[in-house]
Amino acid sequence: MAEKKKDDRPGSSIKDPEMYEALREEGMSKAKAAAISNEAARTSREEVARRGGESEAYEEWTVEELRRRAAELEIEGRSSMTKDELVAALRE
């Protein structure tokens, strides 16, 4: 039996395929790109942008907050990392 080739094109549930493709090219996951592009199609893009980015930059977090987040993401070696190292690891 021939193996079906995986198709990376957006499915019919994607409301703004062009935005979806642009977000995927930027490296965003399929789920996140779909959620953002569908929400943008539902509302104005300005409204979507305004709601996002409410969290402080990692540089504003305490070392303890950074270590807690690193633990959630299971980043190894977090207990001995400096603040700059934690920020870099969280951004990878």
Contact map, one row per residue, 1 for C-alpha under 8 A:
11100000000000000000000000000000000000000000000000000000000000000000000000000000000000000000
11110000000000000000000000000000000000000000000000000000000000000000000000000000000000000000
11111000000000000000000000000000000000000000000000000000000000000000000000000000000000000000
01111100000000000000000000000000000000000000000000000000000000000000000000000000000000000000
00111110000000000000000000000000000000000000000000000000000000000000000000000000000000000000
00011111000000000000000000000000000000000000000000000000000000000000000000000000000000000000
00001111100000000000000000000000000000000000000000000000000000000000000000000000000000000000
00000111110000000000000000000000000000000000000000000000000000000000000000000000000000000000
00000011111000000000000000000000000000000000000000000000000000000000000000000000000000000000
00000001111111001001100000000000000000000000000000000000000000000000000000000000000000000000
00000000111111000000000000000000000000000000000000000000000000000000000000000000000000000000
00000000011111100000000000000000000000000000000000000000000000000000000000000000000000000000
00000000011111100000000000000000000000000000000000000000000000000000000000000000000000000000
00000000011111111001000000000000010011000000000000000000000000000000000000000000000000000000
00000000000111111000000000000000000011001000000000000000000000000000000000000000000000000000
00000000000001111111000000000000000011011000000000000000000000000000000000000000000000000000
00000000010001111111100000000000000010000000000000000000000000000000000000000000000000000000
00000000000000011111110000000000000000000000000000000000000000000000000000000000000000000000
00000000000000011111111000000000100010000000000000000000000000000000000000000000000000000000
00000000010001011111111100000000110110000000000000000000000000000000000000000000000000000000
00000000010000001111111110000000100000000000000000000000000000000000000000000000000000000000
00000000000000000111111111000000000000000000000000000000000000000000000000000000000000000000
00000000000000000011111111110000100000000000000000000000000000000000000000000000000000000000
00000000000000000001111111111100100000000000000000000000000000000000000000000000000000000000
00000000000000000000111111110000000000000000000000000000000000000000000000000000000000000000
00000000000000000000011111110000000000000000000000000000000000000000000000000000000000000000
00000000000000000000001111111000000000000000000000000000000000000000000000000000000000000000
00000000000000000000001111111101100000000000000000000000000000000000000000000000000000000000
00000000000000000000000100111111100000000000000000000000000000000000000000000000000000000000
00000000000000000000000100011111110000000000000000000000000000000000000000000000000000000000
00000000000000000000000000001111111000000000000000000000000000000000000000000000000000000000
00000000000000000000000000011111111100000000000000000000000000000000000000000000000000000000
00000000000000000011101100011111111110000000000000000000000000000000000000000000000000000000
00000000000001000001000000000111111111000000000000000000000000000000000000000000000000000000
00000000000000000000000000000011111111100000000000000000000000000000000000000000000000000000
00000000000000000001000000000001111111110000000100000000000000000000000000000000000000000000
00000000000001111011000000000000111111111000000000000000000000000000000000000000000000000000
00000000000001110000000000000000011111111100000000000000000000000000000000000000000000000000
00000000000000000000000000000000001111111110000100000000000000000000000000000000000000000000
00000000000000010000000000000000000111111111100100000000000000000000000000000000000000000000
00000000000000110000000000000000000011111111100000000000000000000000000000000000000000000000
00000000000000000000000000000000000001111111000000000000000000000000000000000000000000000000
00000000000000000000000000000000000000111111101100000000000000000000000000000000000000000000
00000000000000000000000000000000000000011111111100000000000000000000000000000000000000000000
00000000000000000000000000000000000000011011111110000000000000000000000000000000000000000000
00000000000000000000000000000000000000000001111111000000000000000000000000000000000000000000
00000000000000000000000000000000000000000011111111100000000000000000000000000000000000000000
00000000000000000000000000000000000100110011111111110000000000000000000000000000000000000000
00000000000000000000000000000000000000000000111111111000000000000000000000000000000000000000
00000000000000000000000000000000000000000000011111111000000000000000000000000000000000000000
00000000000000000000000000000000000000000000001111111100000000000000000000000000000000000000
00000000000000000000000000000000000000000000000111111100000000000000000000000000000000000000
00000000000000000000000000000000000000000000000011111111000000000000000000000000000000000000
00000000000000000000000000000000000000000000000000111111000000000000000000000000000000000000
00000000000000000000000000000000000000000000000000001111100000000000000000000000000000000000
00000000000000000000000000000000000000000000000000001111111110000000000000000000000000000000
00000000000000000000000000000000000000000000000000000011111110000000000000000000000000000000
00000000000000000000000000000000000000000000000000000001111110000100000000000000000000100000
00000000000000000000000000000000000000000000000000000001111111000000000000000000000000100000
00000000000000000000000000000000000000000000000000000001111111000000000000000000000000000000
00000000000000000000000000000000000000000000000000000001111111101100000000000000000000000000
00000000000000000000000000000000000000000000000000000000001111111100000000000000001000000000
00000000000000000000000000000000000000000000000000000000000011111110000000000000011001000000
00000000000000000000000000000000000000000000000000000000000001111111000000000000000000000000
00000000000000000000000000000000000000000000000000000000000011111111100000000000000000000000
00000000000000000000000000000000000000000000000000000000010011111111110000000000001001100000
00000000000000000000000000000000000000000000000000000000000000111111111000000110000001000000
00000000000000000000000000000000000000000000000000000000000000011111111100000000000000000000
00000000000000000000000000000000000000000000000000000000000000001111111110000000000000000000
00000000000000000000000000000000000000000000000000000000000000000111111111100100000001001100
00000000000000000000000000000000000000000000000000000000000000000011111111100100000000000000
00000000000000000000000000000000000000000000000000000000000000000001111111100000000000000000
00000000000000000000000000000000000000000000000000000000000000000000111111100000000000000000
00000000000000000000000000000000000000000000000000000000000000000000011111110000000000000000
00000000000000000000000000000000000000000000000000000000000000000000011111111100000000001000
00000000000000000000000000000000000000000000000000000000000000000000000001111100000000000000
00000000000000000000000000000000000000000000000000000000000000000000000000111111100000000000
00000000000000000000000000000000000000000000000000000000000000000010011000111111100001000000
00000000000000000000000000000000000000000000000000000000000000000010000000001111100000000000
00000000000000000000000000000000000000000000000000000000000000000000000000001111110000000000
00000000000000000000000000000000000000000000000000000000000000000000000000001111111111000000
00000000000000000000000000000000000000000000000000000000000000100000000000000001111111000000
00000000000000000000000000000000000000000000000000000000000001100100000000000000111111100000
00000000000000000000000000000000000000000000000000000000000000000000000000000000111111110000
00000000000000000000000000000000000000000000000000000000000000000000000000000000111111111000
00000000000000000000000000000000000000000000000000000000000000100110010000000100111111111100
00000000000000000000000000000000000000000000000000000000011000000100000000000000001111111110
00000000000000000000000000000000000000000000000000000000000000000000000000000000000111111111
00000000000000000000000000000000000000000000000000000000000000000000010000100000000011111111
00000000000000000000000000000000000000000000000000000000000000000000010000000000000001111111
00000000000000000000000000000000000000000000000000000000000000000000000000000000000000111111
00000000000000000000000000000000000000000000000000000000000000000000000000000000000000011111
